[in-house]
Amino acid sequence: MGGGVTVRRANRHRGEVEAMIDGERRILCLTLGALAELETAFRAESLAGLAGRFSEGTLKAEDLIRIIGAGLRGGGNRFSDEEVAEMAIDGGVSATAALVRDLLTATFLDEEGKRPER
């Protein structure tokens, strides 16, 4: 009997998304550790402040790198931001922005696209 390969898929209920990065399917997730990393990087006072910063819609390329890097690390991938900056995301810049949007949506919004009630 042959051994099958189990391919792990992104679990949206856990805030995971997947993307083709450098020709490989990767899972990204903004875990608490990843969010703490982003709070520090963006000098946010709280998660609410971080979410507010992202909702402004004025992210720079460097911001996208940081968010994707934190998401990759949260998803179990070990890449520095410098390595992430050199990676190619299938679909180019617009797909990169969409990936960040999807990752932030999966992290901060519920399935209906609303902020969960406190």
Solvent accessible surface area in square Angstrom, and as a share of the most:
residue,aa,sasa,rsa
1,M,247,1.10
2,G,73,0.70
3,G,79,0.76
4,G,76,0.73
5,V,135,0.77
6,T,131,0.76
7,V,87,0.50
8,R,115,0.42
9,R,145,0.53
10,A,30,0.23
11,N,55,0.28
12,R,118,0.43
13,H,155,0.69
14,R,138,0.50
15,G,8,0.07
16,E,8,0.04
17,V,8,0.05
18,E,57,0.26
19,A,16,0.13
20,M,81,0.36
21,I,1,0.00
22,D,78,0.41
23,G,54,0.52
24,E,93,0.42
25,R,77,0.28
26,R,47,0.17
27,I,15,0.08
28,L,0,0.00
29,C,14,0.08
30,L,10,0.05
31,T,54,0.31
32,L,142,0.70
33,G,53,0.51
34,A,5,0.04
35,L,13,0.06
36,A,51,0.40
37,E,65,0.29
38,L,1,0.01
39,E,43,0.19
40,T,108,0.63
41,A,30,0.23
42,F,25,0.10
43,R,209,0.76
44,A,23,0.18
45,E,173,0.77
46,S,50,0.32
47,L,75,0.37
48,A,52,0.40
49,G,34,0.33
50,L,0,0.00
51,A,8,0.06
52,G,30,0.29
53,R,65,0.24
54,F,14,0.06
55,S,89,0.58
56,E,112,0.50
57,G,64,0.62
58,T,93,0.54
59,L,48,0.24
60,K,122,0.52
61,A,73,0.57
62,E,86,0.39
63,D,2,0.01
64,L,26,0.13
65,I,50,0.25
66,R,69,0.25
67,I,0,0.00
68,I,4,0.02
69,G,0,0.00
70,A,0,0.00
71,G,0,0.00
72,L,0,0.00
73,R,54,0.20
74,G,21,0.20
75,G,25,0.24
76,G,51,0.49
77,N,21,0.11
78,R,184,0.67
79,F,41,0.17
80,S,45,0.29
81,D,41,0.21
82,E,127,0.57
83,E,90,0.40
84,V,10,0.06
85,A,52,0.40
86,E,152,0.68
87,M,33,0.15
88,A,65,0.50
89,I,26,0.13
90,D,82,0.43
91,G,61,0.59
92,G,40,0.39
93,V,123,0.71
94,S,87,0.56
95,A,28,0.22
96,T,23,0.13
97,A,47,0.37
98,A,30,0.23
99,L,12,0.06
100,V,3,0.02
101,R,146,0.53
102,D,48,0.25
103,L,0,0.00
104,L,22,0.11
105,T,41,0.24
106,A,18,0.14
107,T,37,0.22
108,F,38,0.16
109,L,59,0.29
110,D,58,0.30
111,E,135,0.61
112,E,133,0.60
113,G,42,0.40
114,K,125,0.53
115,R,138,0.50
116,P,83,0.52
117,E,173,0.77
118,R,256,0.93
